[in-house]
């Protein structure tokens, strides 16, 4: 099985590579079976995550990633809960 060479060299530290749009304020779900995800900043829809399409096209991570405020707030509220304690009030 032969592999195709990459058009651009891989990043030095692959742990730093972010190819996930979830949590970005520009990311949206289209509910179209052929193009389920989109990016408002770049103005396109596709069957792969927009960050993956940007990386495949340019060889760089998405420069427009901006964390969504609602995702920040939900992450903070999850951290406040202590494990093993049932909170029925939310």
LINWO-V553733 format. One record per pair of residues at least 12 apart in sequence whose C-alpha atoms are under 8 Angstrom apart, sorted by the first residue. I is the first residue (numbers start at 0). GAP is how many residues later the second one is. Records with the same first field share a line. If there is no record, write none. Layout:
# LINWO-V553733
I = GAP + GAP
This chain:
# LINWO-V553733
6 = 52
7 = 51
16 = 44
17 = 33 + 43
18 = 30 + 32 + 33 + 36 + 42
19 = 29 + 31 + 32
20 = 28 + 29 + 30 + 44
22 = 44 + 45 + 48
23 = 41 + 42 + 43 + 44
24 = 40 + 41 + 42 + 43 + 44
25 = 13 + 14 + 15 + 39 + 40
26 = 12 + 13 + 23
27 = 12
29 = 15
33 = 12 + 13
34 = 12 + 13
35 = 12
36 = 12 + 13
37 = 12
40 = 23
